[in-house]
Amino acid sequence: MTAPHNNYNIDEIRKDFPIFNQKIYGKPLTFLDSAASAQKPQCVIDAVNDCYSHEYSNIHRGGYFLSQSLTAKYEAAREKIAKHIGAKSSKEIIFVRGATEAINLVAYSWGRKFLAPGDEIILSQMEHHSNIVPWQILRDEKDLVLTVSPIDQKGNFLLEEFEKKLSDKTKLVAITHISNALGTITPIRQIIKLAHNFGAKVLVDGCQALPHKNVDVVDLDADFYVFSGHKIYGPTGVGVLYGKQHLLDVMPPYQGGGDMIRSVTFEKTTFNELPHKFEAGTPHIVGGIGLAVALDYITGLGIDNIHQHEQMLLDYALEKIKDVEGIELRGQADDMAGILSFTMKSAHPHDIGTILDQDGIAIRTGHHCAQPVMDFMDIPATARASFGLYNTIEEVDRFIDGLHKVNRIFA
């Protein structure tokens, strides 16, 4: 088990999250569902509250102080996000409602313009529905080929099998960086390099990666990279599409309306420059600002420190869970993030979640918007515990004790 970093003071960190001041059913809140949506530190809550209380106006078109001031703050948030992920320019950062909208934007705009009948898109076996359904819609509309790259029963991405599927017909690879259902970390750098050897573009779903890992989109050479704010300790309803500027430049707008235009007559509309071309209407101004504050927060803690802490929790949980009778881990990849997906012989996942909830322990149960993974493993659902930067060894112990309680109840 890896020891936590000496400067990582978990007791002080937990004080930053006001939600942990409460109890659930009289028990301390043990929140093990950060893969679905992470809790918010006080600095993010304050930033959102201050913006609405003291700074709010609409941005970009107001000639008065509040509008100009908030416009500068919003665009500074875009710059900060670009720097955080290593983008060359803030023009490559498109604010969206979340990763789901980002993927749909690429499918609608890039896919409809540049893909032709017979072209192939490759997905992995463990994609979130948001990285499956938009491509199915596009496949049916344009007569494309959708190919699935396999995993093994442990959840490892099979790189050699992926390479065999690549061909000159492959135009896009849409792939998760870290599986939300299994915790598998894909060999994303090799995947991108192999795809580029065949001239294919690569879209990476980075929702589970940004909270846990350093991500440099230029170093990875990703063509598109998407993530959601609410999983990285920021507000809900905001996310980011990163795209290489030369690709975004030639893509048509995703939606029409205000702010994405340069001029409008009844005869013709000319479109705005990047990034505004893809941001129709009033954006989630406060969400973008709150997201930048969340990135500041994790940068201050140190993403390597966060990763080390979460890996320590995962290693400890994997060791302790061996003592729970009837446990079957669903995802034991060679390279994993802090996600523990499992079933129990004694109880259905929903029953596991209900019993743990009575002790204030919050986990996720179900198919995790990844039904093809469940079908592959021939199960309807799993229980999933996922760790965040605020979780503790004591909470892991509480969780393991809860699983023993499940067995006692159903015995």
N, C-alpha and C positions, 0 to 999 in steps of 0.2 A: 504494500500500500504506500503510495507516494505521500510524503508529509506536506501539509499546506505551507505556503510561503509565510515566512516569519512576519512580514508586514501586513498580512491579510487578516485583519481583526474582524472576525465574523460577528462578534457581539456588537461592535460599533456599526458595522454595515447593516445589521438588522434594525438598528434604531432609525435608519434612513427610510424604512418602509412602514408607514403608519398602520397598514392593515394587520401587522403582527401584534398590535396592541390589544386585539380583541380575542375572545374565545368563541368556539363553536360548540354548542351543546355543553358548555361548561368546561371544555377541553382547549388547550392551546392549539391554535391553527397551525397545522402542518401542511403546507402548500407544496404538492408534488405534481403540479400540472403546468409548469412553465413552458413546455413545448407547445401547449395550446395557446396560452397567453400569459405573459409574465406580469408580475406585480409592478407597481410604479413607485419609484423613490420620491421623497418629499420634494426634491428639487424640480422634478418634472411636474408634479401637481402644482407647485408654486408658480412655475413658469406659465402654465396654462391659465391658472387663476389670475395672475398678474396681468396677463395679456388681455383677458376679457374684462378685468376690473379697471385697468388704467391705460391701456394702449390700443384698444381695438378700433379698427376701421377697416374698410375695404382697401385693397392694395392696388398698386400699379397705375391707377388712373386718377387718383385724387391729387389735387394741387395744394392741399392743406397739410399742416404739420403732422397730424396723426397718421394720415395715409402715407406720407413720404417716410416717416419714421418706421412704420411697421413694414413697409415695402423693403426698406433697407435691412431690417431684422430678418425678414422672410428669405431674402436672397442671400443673406449671410449664412442662414441655416443651410441653404442649398450648397454653398461653398464648403461649409464644414463637413457635410455628408460626402461631397466629392473627395475631399481630402482624406476622410476616414477610410474610404474604400480604394483609394489610390487612383481615382479617375483623373484623366488629363485635364478635363475642363468641367466646370459646373454646367455647361450646356449639355453634357451627357447625363445629367441627373434630371429625370422626369418625376415629378410628384404625382402619385396615383393614390387610390383608396387603400391599396394593399397589393400583395404579390399576385393575388387572383386577377385583379384588374390589369396589372403589368403584363401578365402572360396573355390575357385576352387582347391587350393592345398590340402586342407583337404578332399574334395570330391574325388579327383583323387587318392590321396595317401592312407589316412586312410580308406575312404569309399570303394574303390575297393578291398582293402585287407581284411577288417574285416566285411563287410556286405554281407549277403547271401539272396537268394530269400525268400520273405516273411517277412524279417525284416522291421521294421517301422521307419520312420523319421517323427517327428512332427515339423511343422512350425506354426507361428502365422498368423492370418488374415492380419496383417499389415506389412509383410516383404517387404523389397526392392527387386527388381528383382534379384539382385546379390545373395540374400539368398533364391531364389526360383529356378531359372533356373539350376544351377549346380546340385541340388538335383533331379530335373526332369530328367535331362540327365542320372544321375546315376540310378534313379528308372527304366527308360526304358531299361537300359543296363543290370541291375541285377535283374529285376523283384521284386523291393521293393514296399512297401506301403508308400504313402505320405499322411499324415493326417494333417488337418488344425485345429488349436485351435482358437476358436472364440473370437470376441470382441463385445461390445455393441455399440449402435448408437452414444454414446458419445466418443467412442474410448478406453474405459477401457478394459484392458486384463482381461478375466474372468478366474480367477485362479481355481475356483471350477470345471469349465468345462474342463480346461486343465488336472486337476488331474484325472477326469473320463476317459480321453483318454489314460492315461498311462497304460502300461501292460508289461508283460515279453517280448513281441515282440518289444517293443520300444528300439531301440539301439542308437538313436541320437535325441536330441532336438536342432534345429537351430533357434535362437530367437534374435530379436533386443533388445538392452538395452533401447534405446529411438527411437521411430518411427520418421523417417525423414518426413513423410507425415502429421502426426497428432500431434507430440510432446509428445505423451504418454510415460511416464516412466513406464516400466514394472516392476513388483515385482520380479526382477531377482534373488535375493537371494533365495526366496521361490521356484521359478521355478527350479533352479539348485538343491536344496535340494530334491524336489519331484522327479525329474528325476533320481537323484542318488539312491533314494530308490528302483528304479526298475532296477538299474544297467546300465542306459543309460548315454552316454556321452552328454555334452552340449557345443555347439559352440555359442558364443555371438558376435553379430555384435555391436561393440562399437563405431561406427563412430560418432554418435551424442552425445555420453556420455562423451568421453574424453575431449572435449572442455568446458564442463559445470560442471563436477562432479569429485570428487576424486574416482579413481578406484583402487582397490587392488585385483588383480586376485586370490591371495592365499586366502584372506579373503572370496571372493565370492565362491571359490572352482570351478572356471570355468575350463573346460578341454581345451578349445580353446577360445581365445579372439582376435578379429581382429579390426584394425582401419586404417584410411588413414591419411597421413601427411597433405594433403592440407586442411582438415577440421579443423585442430588444429593449424592453422596459420603457417604451415610449407610448404615446396615445394610440387609441384605436382609430380606425378610419383613415390612416395615412400609411403610405409605403413608397417605395422607390423602384423605378425602372432605370437601370444603367444600360446605356447602349453606346457602342462606338459611334463617334460623331458622323463618320461617313455613311454609316448605315441609317442613322436617324434622319440625316439630311435628305435622303432619297425616299423615305417612307411617307406616305400620305397621312393626313391627320386622322386621328381615331374618332374624335367627336367634333362637331361643329358648334360654334357659339361665341360668346365673348372671350376676349383676351387671346384667342388663338388666331386672330385675324390681324392683317395690316390695314386692309380697306375692304368695304362691302358696298356694292351697288346691287340692284335687282338683276343686273346682267352678269356680274362677276365678283368673285371674292379672291383676294390675294392673302396668303397666309403669313403669319408671324414667323420670326426666326426661332431657332431652338433656344431654350427648351419649351417656350410658350406655345409653340405649334401644337403640342400634345396636351395642353392644359386648359381645356375649354371651361369657361364659367368661373365663378368664385371658388378658389381652392380651399382646402382645409388649412387655412392660414396658421391657426393656433397649433394644429397637429404637426405641421412641418417644423415650427419653432420648438415644440415640445420634443420632437424626435431628435433634433440637434442637441438639446440639453441632455437627453438620455445617452446619446453617444459620448458627450463630454463626461458623463458620470462613469460609464464603463471604462473610458480611456483613463480617467483618474485612478480607478482601481487597478488598472493594468489588465489587458485581455489575457495575457499569459498567466497572470496570477489567478484570474477567474477560471481559466481552463484547468490549471493545476488543481485548484480547489474542487472543481466539479469532477475531475478525474479521480481524485481521492475519494469522493463520495461514491462514485460509481464502483470503484474497486472494492470499497468496503461493503457496499450493498450486494455486489456479486458474491462476495465471500459469505456474508451472513445469510443470504437467501438460500444457500445450499442446505441449511438446517431445516427449512420449511418443507414438511412432507407434501408430496404430490405436486410440487412446483415444476413447471416446464417453461424454460425461457424461450421466447420466440424472437430470436435475434441475438446471436452471439458472434457477431462478425469480428474479424481480426482487428479492425480499427473501428472503435465506437465512440460516440459522444454520450452525454449523460442521460440516456433514455433506457429504461428498463421495461420491456414488454413481455408479458407472461400470461400463462393460464394456470389454473389449479384443478386437480382432479376432483376435488370435493365441492367446488362451487363454480357457478357461471360468473363471468367477469362482472356483470351488473350487480350480482349479489356481493361480490368482493368489494366493489366500490361503495355499496350501501352500508355494509358493516363497518368499513374503515371510516366512512363519513360520520358515523355516530361517535367516533373518537376524535373528530376534528381533523381527520386526515383526508386531504383532497387529492384523488387520482383521477385519471381519465379512463373510461371504459367504452368499448365499442370497436368499430372498424377504423376509426381515426382518419376518415376520408381517404382510406387506402384499401378499398375492398379487393382489388386484384391481389394484394399481398395476402389477405386473409384467404382468398380462394386458392392461392398457391400453396398455402400451409394447411388447407382443408380445415379451417376453423371459422366460426362466424364472427369472432371478436377476441380481443385481448384486454387485459388490464394493463395500464401503462403508468408508471411513475417516472417523472422527468424532473431533473434537478436544475436549479437556478443558482445564481451567485450568492443567494441569501440562505440556502439550506445548510443544515448542520448534521453532524454525526448523530446527535441525540434524536433528530427527526428520522434519520434512517432506522435507528433502533426502535422508535415508536412505530414506524411503518412495518418493520419485521415482526414486532410483537402483535400488530394488527392482523398479519397474515396467519400467525399461529392461532389467534382468536377465531378467524374464519374456519380453520380446520376443527377447532373445538366445537363450534356451533353446529357445523354440518356433520360432525362425527355421530 
